[in-house]
């Protein structure tokens, strides 16, 4: 029987300073797919040099759009599991071992990372609702592990610009079991590449609004 294959999916935009070291460390644990989101620097080249499979977006698709392409590629290549992580070093690649163990050995279909701190006000607001509603302590953590059957059942990773939350939330709504793992790493010193502070807060609140509206619609449909 073939061993299950795991892919590490990394969306990257203007991360030439860190992507090489992240990929090299992560490759010790699994195969890597990097989506270069039309970076104007050498992000894609550094990822290739480090040994990743690299997809380049011709135009900027953002975080969710880039992960959509990564999930599509992982399914196309026949991977069984996927672990998402950031390109900036905030997620310690040694944590991959714990995610893989839960996915491939304990057969937990969804593994959610939990950071030691929230970065934005809107994250705290969203965090309160999601923790009460779903029991998830950090739905916005970028390090998550998935059985790729979940993506197939969801028709893909994201359809709503959910900041990486749609597939996890929809899976939990369907009763999929999940576990949560603490994650750590080196906190970046500059601004996040995919979203500046104001825009990020607005996108988080918009994502929360969609979750609440979906919950209300489900309640009223009963």
N, C-alpha and C positions, 0 to 999 in steps of 0.2 A: 504494500500500500504506500502510495506517495506521501511524503511529509507535506503538511500544509505550508503554503508559501505566504509570507508576509511582506508587504511593501510599506515603506515609510514615505509618506506624501508630504512634500514641503513646498508651499507657495512662497515665491520670493520676488521682491521688488527692490532694486537698488541695494542689494546685500552682498556686494562683491567682497567686502572686508571680512565677512563671517561665514559665508555659505560653504567655502572650501573646508574649513575645519569642522563645521557641523556635519557635512556629508561624510567626511573621512571617519569621524567618530561613530556616526550612525551606521555606517556600512559594516561595522564589526558585528552588528546584530541582525541586519536584514538588507534587502535590496532597496534602492532609493529612487524615487521619482520626484524630480524637481520641476515645477512649472515657473518659468521665468516670465513674469508679467510685463513684457515689453520694456524691460529695464534699459535705461540709456547707458549703463556702465557694463562691466564685464561679469555680471552675476552669472549668466548662463555658461560662459567659458570657464569660470572657476569651478562651477558645479560639474561640468564635463570632466575637467582635469582631475577632480576628486573621485570620479567613478560613478556619477549618477546618470540615470536616464533623464534626459532633459527635453522638455517640451517648451517651446517659446510661443507666447501669445504675440500675434502681430500688432494687436492694439491692447490697451490696458483693460483688463476684465475685472480687476479688483480681487479681493480675497475669496469670495464665494465663487466667482467665475473661474478663478484659477484652480480652486479645489474641485470644481465640477470636472474640469479637464483631467485632473490627476486621478479622480475616481474612475472616470471613463477609461483611462489608460490602464489602470490597475485591473479592471474587469476584462478589458480587451486582452491583456497579457496572461490572464488566468490565475491571478493571485486569489487567495482565499480570505485574507485578512488585510486590513490597512490600519496604520497608525499615523495620525496627522501630528505634525510638530512645526514649530516656527523656525525661520531661517536665521534668526539673530542671536542664537545661543541662550535664549531665556529658558529653554527646556534642556535639561541635562540628558544627553543621549544614553547614559547608563540606565536611565529609567525605562528604556525600551524593553529591557528584560522582563520587568514586572508586567508590563502591558501584554507582551507576547505570551507569557505564562498563563495569564488569565484567559486570553483569547483562545490559545491553541491547546492548552492542557486542562484548564478548569472549564472550558467551553462556555465562558461568559461572553455573550454576543456583543456587549457594549461596555466599554471601560472608559470612565470619565476622569480626567485629571482635575486636581484641586490645587490651585495656587495658594501660597501663604498670604497673599494680599490682593485686593482689588485695586485696579489702577485708576478708575474713573468713577465719578459720582453716579452716572447712569448704570454702571455695572452693579453698584450696591443696590440701587432701586430694583433692577431686574432680578438680582440675586435673591432678594427677599421674596418676591412673588414665586419664582421658580422653585425655591427651596420649600416653601409652604405647599405649593401645588404638586410638585413632582418628587420632592425629597432630594433634589440635586443641589449640591453645595456650591458649584462653580460652573454653570452651563457655558460660560464664555471662555473657559480655558481652551487654548488652541491645541492642547495635546489630548487626543481622544483615540480610542481603539475601537474598531468595528469589524464584525463579521461582514464580509462584503455582500452576503445575501440581503442584509438590511438595505443597502443602497439599491440593489435590484428591485426589492419590494417597494421602495420609495420612488422608483422611477428616476433615480439619480441622487446626488448629494443635496442639492439645493435648488429651489424654484422661486424663492421669495426674498433673496438678499438678507438672509437671517443671521449673518455674522457667524456662520459655522454652527448654528443651533438646530436647524430644521430636521436633519436626519436623526439626531439624538432625541429631540422632543417627539417627533412622530413615532419613532420606535417605542419610546416609553409609553406613549398613549396606546399603542397596540398591545401593551403588556409585556414587552421584551425585558428580560432581566438585565440589570446593570450592576457594576461595582465602581467604586470611586477610589482613586489613588492620589496621594499627595505628590505634587511635582515641584521641582526646584530647578535653579539654574542661575545664570548671571543676568541680572536685571540690566536692560539696555540703558545707556546714558542719554541717547538722543531720542527724538520723537519717533513713534512707530511709523513705518513706511506706508502702510496701506491706508491709514486714516489719521488726520490731524485731530486735535483734541475736541473742538466744537463739533466737527462733522461726525466724529466717532460717537460722541454722546447722543447726537440726534439719531444716528443709525441704530444705536442700542435701544433707545426709547421707541423707535418705530418698530423694531423687531419685537419688543415686549408688547406693544399695542396689538400686533398681529396675533401673538400667542393668546392674549386675553380675549380678543374677538373670537378666535377659534374655540376657546373654552366656553364662552357665552353661547355661541352658536350650537355647540354640542349639548349644552344643558337645555336650551330651548327646544331642541329637536326631540328630546326624550318624551 
